[in-house]
């Protein structure tokens, strides 16, 4: 099995997938091909494509694959070489609008020079690279390689090569959006707070965060199996808990409603996390 990973950069990298598709059509690739495409939208009858794959599932696929074809992201390359996999890396290039600059060229070149992978520079020569990888013996990962990796990672982090959109998309895809929305919900409730109409405040804050969370998921293209059904269930659960606990705090305990909202927000975060973790199947794979 061949695994192709394009990372989660917010730019298209169809150029690589077209080259792989072409090699399949020519018969140079006969293995099953699974693609983690990220932001890239590409249709193929020859490959199995997914947008996002849960980290544990992606790691399992890396363990099972015979060949890893990846972009020039440090994380993807590093995971492959740590598993002693044969790796072919292709850099995202600025001139094709695949990245904001050409830093991946330096990254891939550095790894190739050290003997960890083969670099794919000319897509017209991909058949030759595929032939060469069959007898290629990658350098085994050693602990002293960490210094080399740290230098490359530091370069990327300091120059901020990952966009704010990609960072936010990462947060959404890993379930942190619910926590963010709860904070916004509490803020809106406090902003609109009046004791007489506090139920209306709860509903208003809920509706605003409902629309925002749906909008952010749509913009960031964060979808997974049964997304909308799970989304509605969780949001309705939050509304139910919100009204119930606030009713208890107001009518039974007679507690300060601002403090009560913070406590209720914490409870809804915990309950939502438990429901997501144990109530739903952990399948965060999305097909293109």
C-alpha positions as CSV (number, residue, x, y, z in Angstrom):
1,X,0.0,0.0,0.0
2,X,1.2,3.5,-0.8
3,X,0.3,6.4,1.5
4,X,0.3,9.9,0.2
5,X,0.2,12.8,2.7
6,X,-0.3,16.4,1.7
7,X,-0.4,17.9,5.2
8,X,-3.0,20.5,6.2
9,X,-1.6,23.6,4.4
10,X,-4.4,25.8,3.2
11,X,-3.3,25.6,-0.5
12,X,-3.9,23.1,-3.3
13,X,-1.3,20.5,-4.2
14,X,-3.1,18.8,-7.1
15,X,0.1,18.8,-9.1
16,X,1.5,15.9,-7.1
17,X,-1.7,13.9,-7.2
18,X,-2.0,14.3,-11.0
19,X,1.6,12.9,-11.3
20,X,0.7,9.9,-9.2
21,X,-2.5,9.4,-11.0
22,X,-0.6,9.4,-14.3
23,X,1.8,6.8,-13.0
24,X,-1.1,4.6,-12.0
25,X,-2.6,4.9,-15.5
26,X,0.7,4.0,-17.0
27,X,0.9,0.9,-14.8
28,X,4.0,2.0,-12.9
29,X,2.0,2.0,-9.7
30,X,0.0,-1.1,-9.0
31,X,-0.4,-0.9,-5.3
32,X,-3.4,0.5,-3.5
33,X,-3.0,4.3,-3.0
34,X,-4.5,6.1,0.0
35,X,-4.3,9.9,0.0
36,X,-4.6,12.4,3.0
37,X,-5.4,15.4,0.8
38,X,-6.0,18.1,3.3
39,X,-7.1,21.3,1.6
40,X,-6.5,19.8,-1.9
41,X,-9.7,19.0,-3.8
42,X,-8.9,16.3,-6.4
43,X,-11.1,13.6,-7.9
44,X,-9.6,10.2,-8.9
45,X,-11.0,6.8,-9.7
46,X,-7.5,5.3,-9.0
47,X,-6.9,6.5,-5.5
48,X,-8.8,6.6,-2.2
49,X,-8.8,10.2,-1.1
50,X,-9.6,11.7,2.4
51,X,-9.5,15.3,3.6
52,X,-8.5,14.8,7.3
53,X,-7.4,11.6,9.0
54,X,-7.3,11.3,12.8
55,X,-3.6,11.3,13.9
56,X,-3.8,7.8,15.4
57,X,-5.4,6.4,12.2
58,X,-2.8,8.3,10.0
59,X,0.0,6.8,12.1
60,X,-1.4,3.3,11.7
61,X,-1.6,3.8,7.9
62,X,2.1,5.0,8.0
63,X,3.0,1.8,9.9
64,X,1.2,-0.3,7.3
65,X,2.3,1.4,4.1
66,X,5.2,0.1,1.9
67,X,5.9,3.6,0.5
68,X,5.2,7.1,1.8
69,X,4.9,9.9,-0.8
70,X,4.6,13.2,1.0
71,X,5.0,17.0,0.6
72,X,8.0,18.7,2.1
73,X,6.5,19.1,5.6
74,X,8.9,18.3,8.5
75,X,6.2,16.5,10.5
76,X,5.2,14.1,7.7
77,X,8.8,13.4,6.7
78,X,9.9,12.9,10.3
79,X,7.1,10.4,11.1
80,X,8.0,8.4,8.0
81,X,11.7,8.2,8.7
82,X,11.1,7.4,12.3
83,X,9.2,4.3,11.1
84,X,12.1,3.5,8.7
85,X,9.7,3.8,5.7
86,X,10.8,4.4,2.2
87,X,9.9,8.0,1.5
88,X,9.5,10.1,-1.6
89,X,9.2,13.8,-0.9
90,X,8.0,16.5,-3.3
91,X,8.2,20.2,-2.3
92,X,5.3,22.6,-2.5
93,X,6.4,25.6,-4.7
94,X,5.5,29.2,-4.5
95,X,5.3,29.6,-8.3
96,X,2.4,27.1,-8.4
97,X,0.7,28.8,-5.4
98,X,1.2,25.7,-3.4
99,X,2.9,27.6,-0.6
100,X,3.9,31.1,0.5
101,X,7.6,30.4,-0.3
102,X,10.0,27.7,-1.3
103,X,11.3,26.7,2.1
104,X,10.2,23.0,1.5
105,X,12.8,22.7,-1.2
106,X,15.5,23.3,1.4
107,X,13.8,20.9,3.8
108,X,13.5,18.0,1.3
109,X,17.0,18.6,0.0
110,X,18.4,18.5,3.5
111,X,16.7,15.2,4.3
112,X,17.7,13.7,0.9
113,X,21.3,14.7,1.3
114,X,21.4,12.9,4.7
115,X,20.1,9.8,3.0
116,X,16.7,9.6,4.6
117,X,14.5,9.9,1.5
118,X,14.4,10.4,-2.3
119,X,13.5,13.8,-3.6
120,X,11.0,14.2,-6.5
121,X,12.0,17.3,-8.4
122,X,10.9,16.6,-11.9
123,X,7.5,15.0,-12.2
124,X,8.2,13.9,-15.7
125,X,10.9,11.7,-14.2
126,X,8.6,10.2,-11.5
127,X,8.7,6.7,-13.1
128,X,12.5,6.7,-12.6
129,X,12.2,7.8,-8.9
130,X,9.6,5.0,-8.4
131,X,12.0,2.5,-9.9
132,X,14.9,3.8,-7.7
133,X,12.9,3.6,-4.5
134,X,12.5,-0.1,-4.9
135,X,16.2,-0.7,-4.1
136,X,16.7,2.4,-2.0
137,X,17.7,1.8,1.6
138,X,16.9,4.8,3.8
139,X,19.2,5.9,6.5
140,X,17.8,4.7,9.9
141,X,16.6,7.3,12.3
142,X,18.9,7.8,15.3
143,X,18.4,10.0,18.4
144,X,21.2,12.4,17.3
145,X,19.1,13.3,14.3
146,X,16.9,15.3,16.7
147,X,19.4,18.2,16.5
148,X,19.0,18.3,12.7
149,X,15.2,18.2,13.1
150,X,15.2,21.0,15.7
151,X,17.1,23.3,13.4
152,X,14.6,22.8,10.6
153,X,11.6,23.1,12.8
154,X,13.0,26.3,14.4
155,X,13.4,27.8,10.9
156,X,9.8,27.1,10.1
157,X,8.4,28.3,13.4
158,X,10.4,31.5,13.5
159,X,9.5,32.4,9.9
160,X,5.8,31.5,10.5
161,X,5.5,29.4,7.4
162,X,2.1,28.1,8.6
163,X,-0.7,30.5,8.1
164,X,-3.1,31.6,10.8
165,X,-5.9,29.9,8.8
166,X,-4.1,26.6,8.9
167,X,-3.5,26.9,12.6
168,X,-7.2,27.7,13.3
169,X,-8.2,24.8,11.0
170,X,-6.0,22.5,13.0
171,X,-7.8,23.6,16.2
172,X,-11.2,23.0,14.7
173,X,-10.3,19.6,13.4
174,X,-9.0,18.5,16.7
175,X,-12.2,19.3,18.7
176,X,-11.1,22.6,20.3
177,X,-13.8,24.6,18.6
178,X,-16.4,23.5,21.2
179,X,-14.2,24.9,24.0
180,X,-13.7,28.2,22.1
181,X,-17.5,28.5,21.4
182,X,-18.2,27.9,25.1
183,X,-16.0,30.9,26.0
184,X,-17.7,33.0,23.4
185,X,-21.1,31.9,24.8
186,X,-20.2,33.0,28.3
187,X,-18.9,36.3,27.1
188,X,-22.1,37.1,25.1
189,X,-24.3,36.1,28.1
190,X,-22.3,38.4,30.4
191,X,-22.4,41.2,27.8
192,X,-26.2,41.0,27.5
193,X,-27.0,40.1,31.0
194,X,-30.2,41.2,32.7
195,X,-31.7,39.2,35.5
196,X,-35.2,39.6,34.3
197,X,-34.6,38.2,30.9
198,X,-31.7,36.0,31.6
199,X,-33.3,33.0,29.8
200,X,-33.5,35.1,26.7
201,X,-29.8,35.9,27.2
202,X,-29.0,32.2,27.3
203,X,-31.0,31.5,24.1
204,X,-29.4,34.5,22.3
205,X,-25.9,33.5,23.3
206,X,-26.6,29.9,22.2
207,X,-28.0,30.9,18.8
208,X,-25.0,33.2,18.1
209,X,-22.5,30.5,19.0
210,X,-24.5,27.9,17.1
211,X,-24.2,29.9,13.9
212,X,-20.6,30.8,14.5
213,X,-19.5,27.2,15.1
214,X,-21.4,26.0,12.0
215,X,-19.8,28.8,10.0
216,X,-16.3,28.1,11.2
217,X,-16.6,24.4,10.5
218,X,-17.9,25.2,7.0
219,X,-15.1,27.8,6.3
220,X,-12.4,25.5,7.5
221,X,-13.9,22.5,5.7
222,X,-13.7,20.5,8.9
223,X,-16.0,17.6,8.3
224,X,-16.1,14.0,9.4
225,X,-18.4,11.0,9.2
226,X,-21.9,11.9,10.5
227,X,-20.7,15.5,11.1
228,X,-24.1,17.3,11.0
229,X,-26.0,14.7,13.0
230,X,-23.3,14.8,15.8
231,X,-23.1,18.6,15.6
232,X,-26.9,19.0,16.2
233,X,-26.9,16.4,19.0
234,X,-24.0,18.1,20.8
235,X,-25.5,21.6,20.4
236,X,-28.9,20.5,21.6
237,X,-27.3,18.8,24.6
238,X,-25.5,22.0,25.4
239,X,-28.7,24.0,25.3
240,X,-30.5,21.5,27.5
241,X,-27.7,21.5,30.1
242,X,-27.5,25.3,29.9
243,X,-31.2,25.9,30.7
244,X,-31.4,23.1,33.3
245,X,-28.4,24.2,35.4
246,X,-29.2,27.9,35.1
247,X,-32.7,27.1,36.3
248,X,-31.3,25.3,39.3
249,X,-28.9,28.0,40.1
250,X,-31.6,30.7,39.8
251,X,-34.7,29.1,41.3
252,X,-33.3,26.6,43.8
253,X,-29.8,27.6,44.9
254,X,-30.3,31.4,44.3
255,X,-26.7,31.7,43.2
256,X,-25.1,34.7,41.4
257,X,-26.1,34.1,37.7
258,X,-22.8,35.4,36.3
259,X,-20.8,32.9,38.4
260,X,-23.4,30.3,37.6
261,X,-22.9,30.8,33.9
262,X,-19.2,30.1,34.2
263,X,-19.8,26.9,36.2
264,X,-22.5,25.8,33.7
265,X,-20.1,26.5,30.8
266,X,-17.5,24.3,32.5
267,X,-20.0,21.5,33.0
268,X,-21.1,21.6,29.4
269,X,-17.5,21.5,28.2
270,X,-16.9,18.4,30.3
271,X,-20.1,16.6,29.3
272,X,-19.6,17.5,25.6
273,X,-16.1,16.0,25.8
274,X,-17.3,12.8,27.4
275,X,-20.1,12.4,24.8
276,X,-17.8,13.0,21.9
277,X,-15.1,10.7,23.3
278,X,-17.2,7.8,24.4
279,X,-20.6,8.3,22.8
280,X,-19.5,8.5,19.1
281,X,-17.2,6.3,17.1
282,X,-13.8,7.9,16.8
283,X,-13.9,8.2,13.0
284,X,-12.5,11.6,12.0
285,X,-11.8,10.6,8.4
286,X,-13.4,12.6,5.6
287,X,-13.5,11.6,2.0
288,X,-12.9,14.2,-0.7
